[in-house]
């Protein structure tokens, strides 16, 4: 999913600092929480369409502990021509 979020560019420059967990949004948030608990300041990129899958983790794991996880919420990929033009990886 790096192509859709732009993280593929980050991964080229910082390969040991980028983790692609695929479509496991809940795991992505919990993983970022663990990194933050160890002193790192992770960014967690998630498509807004799938954000509802990880709201519990964001609330219970990140917010209640006041951990420095930053969320990069990508576009709402509705099934429209506009979303295909903006984010063609949604369809591939």
C-alpha positions in Angstrom: 0.0 0.0 0.0 3.0 2.2 -0.1 2.2 3.5 -3.6 -1.2 4.8 -2.6 0.0 6.5 0.6 3.3 7.7 -0.8 5.2 5.7 1.8 7.1 3.9 -1.0 9.2 7.1 -1.4 9.9 7.2 2.3 10.9 3.6 2.3 13.4 4.1 -0.5 15.3 6.7 1.7 14.7 5.0 5.1 14.3 1.3 4.5 14.8 0.3 8.2 12.4 2.9 9.4 9.4 2.0 7.3 7.1 -1.0 8.0 4.3 -2.0 5.7 1.7 -4.2 7.4 -0.5 -4.3 4.4 -4.2 -4.1 5.1 -3.8 -4.9 8.8 -5.0 -1.5 10.1 -5.5 -2.7 13.7 -2.0 -4.2 13.8 -0.6 -1.0 12.3 -2.0 1.1 15.2 -1.0 -1.4 17.8 2.5 -1.7 16.3 2.9 2.1 16.2 1.7 2.2 19.9 4.5 -0.3 20.8 7.1 1.9 19.0 5.8 5.0 20.8 5.9 3.2 24.2 9.6 2.5 23.6 10.3 6.2 22.9 9.9 6.5 19.2 7.5 8.9 17.5 5.9 6.9 14.7 3.6 8.0 11.9 0.7 5.6 11.0 -0.7 6.0 7.5 -4.2 4.6 7.0 -6.8 5.0 4.3 -9.8 6.8 5.8 -12.1 4.2 4.3 -10.6 1.6 6.7 -10.0 3.9 9.7 -13.1 2.5 11.4 -11.3 -0.9 11.7 -8.8 0.5 14.2 -10.7 3.1 16.2 -10.6 1.0 19.3 -6.8 0.7 19.1 -6.5 4.4 18.5 -8.7 5.3 21.5 -7.5 2.6 24.0 -3.9 2.0 23.0 -2.8 5.5 21.8 -5.0 8.1 23.3 -5.5 6.8 26.8 -1.8 6.4 27.2 -1.1 9.8 25.6 1.5 8.2 23.3 3.0 10.3 20.4 1.6 8.3 17.5 0.8 10.6 14.5 -1.9 9.5 12.0 -1.6 10.3 8.3 -5.2 9.7 7.1 -5.3 9.2 3.3 -8.2 10.1 1.1 -11.7 8.6 1.3 -11.5 6.2 -1.6 -15.1 6.1 -2.7 -15.9 4.2 -5.8 -15.9 7.2 -8.1 -13.9 8.3 -11.1 -12.4 11.1 -9.0 -11.0 8.5 -6.5 -9.5 6.5 -9.3 -7.8 9.7 -10.7 -6.4 10.7 -7.3 -5.5 7.2 -6.1 -5.3 4.6 -8.9 -3.8 2.0 -6.6 -7.2 1.6 -5.1 -8.3 -0.2 -8.3 -5.2 -2.2 -9.0 
